[in-house]
């Protein structure tokens, strides 16, 4: 009875029901209820994990989650699993995270089902198994778990673990978006922008990107910036595009860093500043963003914002080309054709032009045609040169 009363006082202080909201008082009351009371242990663990009413102490949070988890408290098992998965308060141990998620998932705990699904999807702590990931996501999604609905939608969007079905992906993204799930709002916006699974509607894409961007979702900020940059779904406003790219770039979003770099390189929405463009391209390139690697390569090739260095340009083009960036494949082909930054190798140039041409890169198609017409790097073949 005393524990029940203490927990009731805890809830009143946390929610501000009949008393002023006071996390510290909530913690005091909850601590009274802590001894062998699983829900109190779990909630007090949350207080320590988040630093609400007490100094943040993740190790203490783990201790309390463990006490509750040992009493089969599903939420505590899930939270302890998260700690092991992330290595927060304990050494990282994804196999232990999986064990704990499974215990909670067997009690139909939706977040645990979703988290266990993520482990199977990524092959973290268990062998990768997309079909099992889908099964777990579906169990959680049926309980209206927004993250699971979004994750299941991604599987349908990509055809991973289920046959590709973009209409079903849209349906699931919408369910999660209606619960204000930022990733789902952004993903659904992308579906409307491209007309995948729904009729194309750029104004609706903008609306959804904005909802997610207002929750500081970096990809949505970047996507919304792109809409403003091009004037798609909104009036063109390059200064607003720059503002949005900057917000996402500050969260280390690679595409936003690259796009903001393009704005500085061209002087669109900001004063032209090639050195700043190079700085931003480099940040994104270090995250293996192919377009940033290509753009930084151009700067080195031309000596814009950095001293000219064709060998470094070649290195960067190669990194992007290995990610199948058509512009980089073409530019690297030009380097081999001319012997700039690498020994001249026209056969390698032809190989690279072909890779880019297969992606419908117009300049590469033209360059490949010239090679066949002139017999450079390949046997002369007029018919192949003129092939559409």
C-alpha positions as CSV (number, residue, x, y, z in Angstrom):
1,X,0.0,0.0,0.0
2,X,2.8,2.4,0.9
3,X,4.6,1.7,-2.4
4,X,1.3,2.3,-4.3
5,X,0.8,5.6,-2.6
6,X,4.4,6.7,-3.2
7,X,4.1,5.8,-6.9
8,X,0.8,7.7,-7.1
9,X,2.6,10.8,-5.7
10,X,5.4,10.3,-8.2
11,X,3.0,10.4,-11.1
12,X,1.3,13.6,-9.7
13,X,4.6,15.4,-9.4
14,X,5.8,14.2,-12.9
15,X,2.6,15.3,-14.6
16,X,1.8,18.2,-12.4
17,X,-1.6,16.7,-11.4
18,X,-2.9,18.6,-8.4
19,X,0.6,19.7,-7.5
20,X,3.2,21.8,-9.2
21,X,5.3,19.7,-11.6
22,X,8.5,18.8,-9.8
23,X,10.8,16.1,-11.1
24,X,13.0,16.2,-8.0
25,X,10.0,15.5,-5.7
26,X,8.9,12.8,-8.1
27,X,12.3,11.1,-7.7
28,X,12.1,11.3,-3.9
29,X,8.7,9.6,-3.8
30,X,9.8,7.1,-6.4
31,X,12.9,6.2,-4.4
32,X,10.6,5.3,-1.5
33,X,8.9,2.9,-3.8
34,X,12.0,1.5,-5.3
35,X,12.7,-1.5,-3.2
36,X,11.7,-4.6,-5.2
37,X,9.0,-2.6,-7.0
38,X,9.8,-3.2,-10.7
39,X,7.9,-0.3,-12.2
40,X,9.4,2.2,-9.7
41,X,12.8,0.8,-10.5
42,X,12.2,1.3,-14.2
43,X,10.9,4.8,-13.8
44,X,13.6,5.9,-11.5
45,X,16.1,4.4,-14.0
46,X,14.5,6.7,-16.6
47,X,15.1,9.6,-14.3
48,X,18.8,8.8,-14.1
49,X,19.1,8.1,-17.8
50,X,17.6,11.4,-18.8
51,X,18.8,13.5,-15.8
52,X,15.3,14.5,-14.7
53,X,15.1,15.4,-11.0
54,X,18.6,13.9,-10.5
55,X,22.0,14.3,-12.0
56,X,22.3,12.2,-15.2
57,X,23.9,8.9,-14.3
58,X,23.7,6.3,-17.0
59,X,25.5,3.6,-14.9
60,X,22.8,4.0,-12.2
61,X,20.1,3.9,-14.8
62,X,21.5,0.6,-16.0
63,X,21.6,-0.8,-12.4
64,X,17.9,0.1,-11.9
65,X,16.8,-1.1,-15.3
66,X,18.5,-4.4,-14.5
67,X,16.7,-4.8,-11.2
68,X,13.4,-4.3,-12.9
69,X,14.3,-6.4,-15.9
70,X,15.1,-9.3,-13.6
71,X,11.5,-9.1,-12.5
72,X,10.4,-9.5,-16.1
73,X,9.4,-5.8,-16.5
74,X,9.2,-5.5,-20.3
75,X,9.9,-1.8,-20.6
76,X,13.0,-2.2,-18.4
77,X,14.2,-5.2,-20.5
78,X,13.8,-3.0,-23.6
79,X,15.6,0.0,-22.1
80,X,18.4,-2.1,-20.8
81,X,18.7,-3.6,-24.3
82,X,19.1,-0.1,-25.7
83,X,21.9,0.6,-23.2
84,X,23.7,-2.5,-24.4
85,X,23.0,-1.8,-28.0
86,X,24.5,1.8,-27.8
87,X,27.1,1.0,-25.1
88,X,25.6,3.6,-22.8
89,X,26.3,2.9,-19.1
90,X,27.7,-0.5,-20.0
91,X,30.2,-1.9,-22.6
92,X,28.5,-2.3,-25.9
93,X,27.2,-5.8,-26.4
94,X,24.7,-6.3,-29.2
95,X,24.1,-10.0,-28.5
96,X,23.0,-9.1,-25.0
97,X,20.8,-6.3,-26.4
98,X,19.2,-8.9,-28.7
99,X,18.6,-11.2,-25.7
100,X,16.9,-8.5,-23.8
101,X,14.8,-7.2,-26.7
102,X,13.7,-10.8,-27.3
103,X,12.5,-11.2,-23.7
104,X,10.5,-8.0,-23.9
105,X,9.2,-8.8,-27.4
106,X,7.9,-12.1,-26.2
107,X,5.7,-10.0,-23.8
108,X,4.4,-8.1,-26.9
109,X,6.3,-5.0,-26.1
110,X,6.1,-3.0,-29.3
111,X,9.3,-0.9,-29.0
112,X,11.2,-4.1,-28.2
113,X,9.7,-5.9,-31.2
114,X,10.7,-2.9,-33.4
115,X,14.3,-2.8,-31.9
116,X,14.7,-6.5,-32.4
117,X,13.5,-6.1,-35.9
118,X,16.2,-3.5,-36.5
119,X,18.9,-5.9,-35.2
120,X,17.7,-8.5,-37.7
121,X,17.5,-6.0,-40.5
122,X,21.1,-4.8,-39.9
123,X,22.6,-8.1,-38.7
124,X,23.6,-6.6,-35.4
125,X,23.9,-9.2,-32.6
126,X,22.1,-11.8,-34.9
127,X,22.6,-13.0,-38.4
128,X,21.0,-10.6,-40.9
129,X,17.4,-11.8,-41.7
130,X,15.2,-9.3,-43.5
131,X,12.1,-11.6,-43.4
132,X,12.4,-11.9,-39.6
133,X,12.9,-8.1,-39.4
134,X,9.7,-7.6,-41.4
135,X,7.8,-10.1,-39.1
136,X,8.8,-8.2,-36.0
137,X,8.2,-4.8,-37.5
138,X,4.7,-6.0,-38.5
139,X,3.9,-7.2,-34.9
140,X,4.9,-3.7,-33.6
141,X,3.2,-1.8,-36.4
142,X,-0.1,-3.6,-35.6
143,X,0.2,-2.1,-32.1
144,X,0.4,1.4,-33.9
145,X,4.1,1.8,-33.0
146,X,5.1,4.6,-35.3
147,X,8.8,3.7,-35.7
148,X,7.9,0.2,-36.6
149,X,5.3,1.4,-39.2
150,X,8.0,3.6,-40.7
151,X,10.6,0.7,-40.7
152,X,8.1,-1.7,-42.3
153,X,7.3,1.0,-44.9
154,X,11.0,1.3,-45.8
155,X,11.1,-2.5,-46.4
156,X,8.1,-2.3,-48.8
157,X,9.6,0.8,-50.5
158,X,12.9,-1.1,-51.2
159,X,11.6,-4.6,-51.5
160,X,13.7,-5.9,-48.6
161,X,12.2,-8.9,-46.9
162,X,8.9,-8.4,-48.8
163,X,8.0,-7.9,-52.5
164,X,8.4,-4.2,-53.4
165,X,5.1,-2.4,-53.0
166,X,5.3,1.4,-53.0
167,X,1.6,1.9,-52.4
168,X,1.9,-0.1,-49.2
169,X,5.0,1.8,-48.2
170,X,3.0,5.0,-48.6
171,X,0.1,3.7,-46.5
172,X,2.5,2.8,-43.7
173,X,4.5,6.0,-43.9
174,X,1.2,7.9,-43.6
175,X,0.1,6.0,-40.5
176,X,3.4,6.9,-38.8
177,X,3.4,10.4,-40.1
178,X,-0.1,10.9,-38.6
179,X,1.6,10.2,-35.3
180,X,4.1,13.0,-36.0
181,X,7.0,10.6,-36.7
182,X,9.5,12.9,-38.4
183,X,11.3,10.2,-40.5
184,X,8.0,9.0,-41.8
185,X,6.9,12.6,-42.6
186,X,10.1,13.1,-44.5
187,X,9.9,9.8,-46.3
188,X,6.2,10.4,-47.3
189,X,7.2,13.8,-48.6
190,X,9.8,12.1,-50.8
191,X,7.1,9.8,-52.2
192,X,5.0,12.8,-53.1
193,X,8.0,14.7,-54.5
194,X,8.9,11.8,-56.8
195,X,5.4,10.4,-57.4
196,X,6.2,7.0,-56.0
197,X,3.2,5.1,-54.7
198,X,1.1,8.3,-55.0
199,X,0.5,10.9,-57.7
200,X,3.3,13.5,-57.7
201,X,2.3,16.5,-55.6
202,X,5.2,18.8,-54.8
203,X,3.1,21.1,-52.6
204,X,2.2,18.1,-50.4
205,X,5.8,17.1,-50.4
206,X,6.7,20.6,-49.1
207,X,4.1,20.4,-46.4
208,X,5.4,17.1,-45.1
209,X,9.0,18.1,-45.3
210,X,8.1,21.2,-43.3
211,X,6.4,19.2,-40.6
212,X,9.5,17.0,-40.2
213,X,11.9,20.0,-40.5
214,X,10.1,21.7,-37.6
215,X,11.1,18.7,-35.5
216,X,14.7,19.4,-36.5
217,X,14.9,16.4,-38.8
218,X,18.0,17.0,-40.9
219,X,17.1,15.1,-44.0
220,X,13.7,17.0,-44.1
221,X,15.5,20.3,-43.7
222,X,17.8,19.4,-46.6
223,X,14.9,18.3,-48.8
224,X,12.8,21.4,-48.0
225,X,15.9,23.5,-48.8
226,X,16.1,21.7,-52.1
227,X,12.5,22.6,-52.8
228,X,13.2,26.3,-52.1
229,X,16.4,26.2,-54.2
230,X,14.6,24.9,-57.3
231,X,11.2,26.5,-56.6
232,X,9.4,23.2,-56.6
233,X,6.2,23.3,-54.5
234,X,7.1,26.7,-53.2
235,X,8.2,30.0,-54.8
236,X,12.0,29.9,-55.4
237,X,13.9,31.4,-52.5
238,X,17.6,30.6,-52.5
239,X,18.2,32.5,-49.2
240,X,15.7,30.3,-47.5
241,X,17.3,27.3,-49.1
242,X,20.6,28.3,-47.7
243,X,19.0,28.8,-44.2
244,X,17.6,25.3,-44.3
245,X,20.7,23.7,-45.7
246,X,22.7,25.3,-42.9
247,X,20.4,23.9,-40.2
248,X,20.9,20.4,-41.6
249,X,24.6,20.9,-42.2
250,X,25.0,21.9,-38.5
251,X,23.6,18.4,-37.7
252,X,26.4,16.9,-39.9
253,X,24.0,16.0,-42.7
254,X,26.3,15.2,-45.6
255,X,24.0,16.1,-48.5
256,X,23.1,19.4,-46.8
257,X,26.8,20.2,-46.3
258,X,27.4,19.5,-50.0
259,X,24.3,21.5,-51.1
260,X,25.4,24.5,-49.0
261,X,28.8,24.2,-50.5
262,X,27.3,24.4,-54.0
263,X,25.5,27.6,-52.9
264,X,28.8,29.1,-51.7
265,X,30.6,27.9,-54.8
266,X,28.1,29.6,-57.1
267,X,27.2,32.6,-54.9
268,X,23.5,31.6,-54.9
269,X,21.6,32.7,-51.7
270,X,25.0,33.8,-50.2
271,X,28.0,35.8,-51.3
272,X,30.3,33.6,-53.4
273,X,33.1,32.1,-51.2
274,X,35.0,29.2,-52.8
275,X,37.1,28.6,-49.7
276,X,33.9,28.1,-47.7
277,X,32.6,25.8,-50.5
278,X,35.7,23.7,-50.2
279,X,35.4,23.5,-46.4
280,X,31.8,22.2,-46.7
281,X,32.5,19.8,-49.6
282,X,35.3,18.4,-47.5
283,X,33.0,17.8,-44.5
284,X,30.6,15.9,-46.7
285,X,33.3,14.1,-48.6
286,X,34.7,12.8,-45.3
287,X,31.3,11.2,-44.8
288,X,31.7,9.5,-48.2
289,X,29.1,11.6,-49.9
290,X,29.8,10.9,-53.6
291,X,28.6,14.2,-55.0
292,X,30.8,16.1,-52.4
293,X,33.8,14.0,-53.4
294,X,33.2,14.9,-57.0
295,X,32.6,18.6,-56.3
296,X,35.8,18.8,-54.2
297,X,37.6,17.0,-57.0
298,X,36.6,19.8,-59.4
299,X,38.0,22.4,-57.0
300,X,41.3,20.6,-56.9
301,X,41.3,20.1,-60.7
302,X,40.7,23.8,-61.4
303,X,42.5,25.3,-58.4
304,X,39.3,27.0,-57.1
305,X,39.3,27.6,-53.3
306,X,42.4,25.4,-53.0
307,X,45.8,25.2,-54.8
308,X,45.5,23.2,-58.0
309,X,46.3,19.5,-57.5
310,X,45.3,17.2,-60.3
311,X,46.5,14.0,-58.4
312,X,44.2,14.9,-55.5
313,X,41.4,15.6,-58.0
314,X,41.9,12.1,-59.5
315,X,41.8,10.6,-56.0
316,X,38.5,12.2,-55.2
317,X,37.0,11.5,-58.6
318,X,37.9,7.8,-58.1
319,X,36.2,7.7,-54.6
320,X,33.0,9.1,-56.1
321,X,33.3,6.9,-59.3
322,X,33.5,3.8,-57.1
323,X,30.1,4.8,-55.7
324,X,28.8,4.9,-59.3
325,X,28.6,8.7,-59.5
326,X,28.3,9.3,-63.3
327,X,29.8,12.8,-63.2
328,X,32.8,11.5,-61.4
329,X,33.2,8.5,-63.8
330,X,33.1,10.9,-66.7
331,X,35.6,13.4,-65.1
332,X,38.0,10.6,-64.2
333,X,37.7,9.3,-67.8
334,X,38.8,12.7,-69.0
335,X,41.8,12.6,-66.7
336,X,42.9,9.2,-68.1
337,X,42.2,10.4,-71.7
338,X,44.4,13.5,-71.2
339,X,47.0,12.0,-68.8
340,X,46.2,14.7,-66.2
341,X,46.9,13.5,-62.6
342,X,47.4,10.0,-63.9
343,X,49.4,8.3,-66.7
344,X,47.5,8.5,-70.0
345,X,45.4,5.4,-70.5
346,X,42.8,5.7,-73.2
347,X,41.4,2.2,-72.7
348,X,40.7,3.1,-69.1
349,X,39.1,6.4,-70.3
350,X,36.8,4.4,-72.5
351,X,35.8,2.0,-69.7
352,X,34.9,5.0,-67.5
353,X,33.0,6.8,-70.2
354,X,31.0,3.6,-70.8
355,X,30.1,3.4,-67.1
356,X,28.8,6.9,-67.1
357,X,27.1,6.6,-70.5
358,X,25.2,3.6,-69.2
359,X,23.7,6.0,-66.6
360,X,22.6,8.3,-69.5
361,X,25.3,10.9,-68.8
362,X,25.1,12.9,-72.1
363,X,28.7,14.1,-72.2
364,X,30.0,10.6,-71.5
365,X,27.8,9.2,-74.3
366,X,29.3,11.8,-76.7
367,X,32.9,11.2,-75.5
368,X,32.4,7.4,-76.0
369,X,31.0,8.0,-79.4
370,X,34.1,10.1,-80.4
371,X,36.4,7.3,-79.1
372,X,34.6,4.8,-81.4
373,X,34.6,7.3,-84.3
374,X,38.4,7.9,-84.0
375,X,39.5,4.5,-82.8
376,X,40.9,5.9,-79.6
377,X,41.1,3.4,-76.8
378,X,38.9,1.0,-78.8
379,X,38.9,-0.3,-82.4
380,X,37.4,2.2,-84.8
381,X,33.6,1.4,-85.2
382,X,31.5,3.9,-87.1
383,X,28.3,2.0,-86.4
384,X,28.9,2.0,-82.6
385,X,29.9,5.7,-82.7
386,X,26.5,6.6,-84.3
387,X,24.4,4.2,-82.1
388,X,21.7,6.2,-80.3
